[in-house]
Amino acid sequence: MIISPSSTVAGKSVSRTLGLARGNTIRARHVGRDIMASLKMLIGGEIEDYTKMMAESREQALDRMVAEAKGLGANAVLDVRFSTSYIMTGAAEILVYGTAVVLE
C-alpha cells in the first residue's frame, strides 16, 4: 500500500478514485504519566511518555486508514493528512484521512 501526502506518485497514474479513507483513535492520558510530566515541566525537556503515546496513536490511526482503503479495493492513499482534536480534558483524537485510489 502506497501512502503519500501528495496527490501524485512518480511513475504511476491514478486509474480509479474510490473515495475517502480514514482512521482514528482517541487516547486518554494516564495519571502516572501526568505526574511524571509535571515533574519534567519543572526542569524542561521532552516528555518522552507523551511522545511515545502520540506516535503509537498515529500508527494505529494509519493502520485503520489502510485497512479501510484495502476494503475499498485501493492500492494507495493519496493526499494523506493528520488532524488532532481534544475530546475532553486529558483525551485527544488523532484522525488520518486521504483519498483511496487504484494506481497503475
ZIJODA-V699569 format. One record per pair of residues at least 24 apart in sequence whose C-alpha atoms are under 8 Angstrom apart, sorted by sequence separation. I is the first residue (numbers start at 1). J is the second residue. D is the distance in whole Angstrom. If there is no record, write none. Layout:
[[I;J;D] [I;J;D]]
//
This chain:
[[76;100;6] [77;101;6] [75;100;8] [76;101;5] [74;100;6] [75;101;6] [76;102;6] [74;101;5] [75;102;5] [76;103;7] [72;100;8] [74;102;5] [75;103;7] [73;102;8] [27;57;7] [26;57;8] [65;96;7] [69;100;6] [25;57;6] [65;97;7] [61;94;7] [61;95;6] [62;96;6] [25;60;7] [61;96;6] [24;60;7] [25;61;6] [58;94;6] [23;60;8] [24;61;4] [57;94;7] [58;95;8] [23;61;5] [24;62;8] [58;96;8] [22;61;8] [23;62;6] [23;63;7] [24;64;7] [23;64;5] [24;65;8] [22;64;7] [23;65;4] [22;65;4] [23;66;8] [21;65;6] [22;66;8] [21;66;8] [23;68;8] [22;68;7] [21;68;6] [22;69;8] [21;69;5] [18;72;7] [18;73;8] [18;74;7] [21;77;7] [29;90;5] [28;90;6] [29;91;6] [28;91;4] [27;91;5] [28;92;7] [1;66;8] [26;91;7] [27;92;6] [26;92;6] [27;93;6] [26;93;4] [25;93;6] [26;94;6] [24;93;7] [25;94;6] [8;78;7] [24;94;5] [25;95;7] [7;78;5] [24;95;4] [4;76;8] [6;78;6] [7;79;5] [23;95;6] [24;96;6] [2;75;7] [3;76;6] [4;77;6] [5;78;6] [6;79;5] [22;95;7] [23;96;5] [1;75;5] [2;76;4] [3;77;5] [4;78;5] [5;79;4] [6;80;7] [22;96;6] [23;97;6] [1;76;5] [2;77;6] [3;78;6] [4;79;6] [5;80;4] [22;97;4] [1;77;8] [4;80;6] [5;81;7] [21;97;6] [22;98;7] [3;80;7] [20;97;7] [21;98;6] [20;98;6] [21;99;6] [20;99;5] [21;100;6] [19;99;6] [20;100;6] [18;99;7] [19;100;5] [17;99;7] [18;100;5] [19;101;7] [17;100;6] [18;101;5] [17;101;4] [18;102;8] [16;101;6] [17;102;7] [15;101;8] [16;102;5] [14;101;7] [15;102;6] [16;103;7] [14;102;6] [15;103;6] [14;103;5] [15;104;6] [13;103;6] [14;104;6] [12;103;6] [13;104;6] [12;104;6]]
//
